[in-house]
Amino acid sequence: MFNVLIDTSVWLDLAEDQKQTPLLSVIEDLINEGFLNLIVPGTVITEFRKNRSRVAKSSAKSLSAHFQLVKDAIRRADGDAKRKDLVLSHLSDVDHLIPILGGTAELTLERIEKMLAVATVLDASDAVKVRAADRALHRKAPCHHENKNSMADAVLIETYFDCVRSASGRQRFAFVTHNKHDFSLTNGNQKLPHADLAASFSRIKSMYFINLAECLRRIDPMRVTHLMWEQEWSQDPRSLTEILKAMDTLTQQIWYNRHMNRAHLVEKGSIKIVDRANWEKGKRDNQRAIVDEIWKGALKAARTTKKRLGKENVGPWTDFEWGMLNGKLSALRWMLGEDWEELYT
């Protein structure tokens, strides 16, 4: 059994960096299979909840603001108008992905919150607080920096050391942090703990990591190696240009199918073609009549649409295929802010 204390900085980075997010599944699997136990000091819970909303919003917000500044600069700059439009189009595509990435971070934060909620939370004992205060008093890591209050970090590391000292049997431990500035060796290999902390770490029983993947690989090498191999293939979100192009095609396909259904009803005589004068005199019932000049324009538009899409892309469709077309269009429009089932053409 590996007992692992994962610093708040690591949890937050799992949500901010999508390349690291898959490691969360490894942690969940190792916990469920009894290979890993989380050491969760109360300070980790406090700091995580304190910073959760900031992490969920900051990345998307800062990226969006940055892209807006870049686009404004390009608009004001001299140069070829067509080239500027092309660059702005590409930037708009990337800008469109920002809310998607932000949503992914929020889902990851929710998973982490649930994982921490079921773990046993360790409140700092009086002995831990005394040892942490002693580190601060004597300027020992992680309290070795001037003008910085690192008391919370001192409590964190002392809580971890307390767990190691009180363990019985063949328990193994690991401390994982991205806070190299406070915990790692100064002016040396940052994969090693600071000299003030080194005596409490070892290569077997109590290990120090600044990389979560390396820690998990020590617990289950095959699982993490397989995961890293899987991550060589990634699925990127569609760009705004791709989505709009697909929506345009679907709109034309659905319009053409509706046109052909109407053409069939015209051929059967269920819908009459009338001139404008008779239309104005009549009931103006779109289900029973159509103005001749409008129908002429519709026939022309149908020929143009069929030529643009290609005859293999205009049906006829089975009921299943017709449902898929409408579902795709509805989903894409919903993603861009419209209500469900907006299938106007």
Secondary structure, DSSP 8 states (H G I E B T S, - for coil): -EEEEE-HHHHHHHHH-TTTTTHHHHHHHHHHTTSEEEEEEHHHHHHHHHHHHHHHHHHHHHHHHHHHHHHHHHHHS-S-HHHHHHHHHHHHHHHHHHHHHHHHHHHHHHHHHHHHHHS-EE---HHHHHHHHHHHHTT-TTS-STT---HHHHHHHHHHHHHHHH--SS-EEEEE-S-HHHHB-TTS-TTSB-TTTGGG--SSSEEEES-HHHHHHHH-HHHHHHHHHHTTS------HHHHHHHHHHHHHHHHHHHHHHHHHHHHHTSSEEE-HHHHHHS---TTTEEEHHHHHHHHHHHHHHHHHH-GGGS----HHHHHHHHHHHHHHHHHTT--TT----
